[in-house]
């Protein structure tokens, strides 16, 4: 086994271990302090308020309109002239994504991919 394969294997193991630690931290219902732990009440309250806000919007018949607005992906395209850009990079495309809210709207990633592929 060559050195690059070994370092790649170690890097994958480190990433897997990091992801497991991160998942444990995010799913832990407690905030840990030096001398103990307390429950993360503010997040559960926030989740309740978000659900309540969604129900209010549904009652006011605004939820569907908000959902349409959230799934209306806008693509802005601009060309930038860089005089010092090496010729090897001429024609490159840079994709910048912002305000995705992937955690709240199921299927939004498919909408985004279709929009990007159509341009």
N, C-alpha and C positions, 0 to 999 in steps of 0.2 A: 504494500500500500504506500503510495507516495505522500509527501508532506502536505500537498494541497488538499488531498482527500481527507487526511487526518484533521487538518484545521477546519475544513468544511463540516466534518462530522462533529467536532467539538463545538463549532458555532451553532449548529442545529440543536445540539443538546442544551447549550446555554439558552437559546431562544425558547425552547420547550419548557425549561425550568423557570425562566422568567415569566412566561405566559401562565404557568400554573400558579406561581406566587401572586401574580397580578389578579388572576381570577379569584383566588382565595381572599385577597384584600377587598375586592369589589363586592363579593357576596357575603362577607362577614358583617353581621348586623351590629357590631360593636365598634366603637372608636377606642383604640388602645392608648393609654397614657402610661407614664413611668410607674405610677403607683396603683394601677387598676384599669378598669374599662367602664365605659358608659354606653348606653344604647344610642344608636343613631336615629333619634326621634325625628329630627328635622327632615330627613329624607322620606320617612313614611308619611309625615304631614304634607310634604310637597306633592307626593304621589296622589294623595287623597284630594288635594286641591286641584291638581291637573285633571283628575277624573271628573270632579264636580264642575270645573270650568267647561269641560267637553260636553257634559250633560246640559248645562245651561245654554251652550251654543246650539245644541240639537233642538232644545225647546224653542229657541228663538229663530229656528230655521236658518242659522248662519253657519252651521258646521260644514255642510256640503260646499258652500261657497268658499270657506276657508281651505277645505281640502283641495278644491279645484285650484285655488291660488298657490297652495303649497306644491302641487304636482305640476304646475305650469313652469317647466324648466326653461330658463332663458339663456341663450348662448349669445354672447357678445364676442365678435371677432374683430381684431384690429391688427394692422400690420405696422411693425416698428422697424425703421431703418437704423441700423447700427453701422456706421462707417468703418469701425475697427474690427468688425466681426470677421473671423477667419472664413475663407471661402468654403471650407469643409462643413460649416454650420449653416450655410445659406439654404433657406427653404425649411428649416426645422420648425416644428410647431410646439408651442408650450401650452399645456392644459392646466388651468388653475380652477379648482373647484372650491366653492365656499358655501356656508350655510346649508349644508346638506340635510341635517336632521334625519339621518338614516334610522335612528333608533325609535322614531315616533310614527313613521309612515311606511307601512309594509308595501313593498313593490316599487318604491321610489328609485331604487338602484337600477331597476329595469328601464324605467322611464328615462333616467339620465343616460344610460348606455345607448338606448335607441336614438335619443337626440344627438349624442356625440357621433354615432355612426352615420346619421343622416346628413351630417355636414361635411 
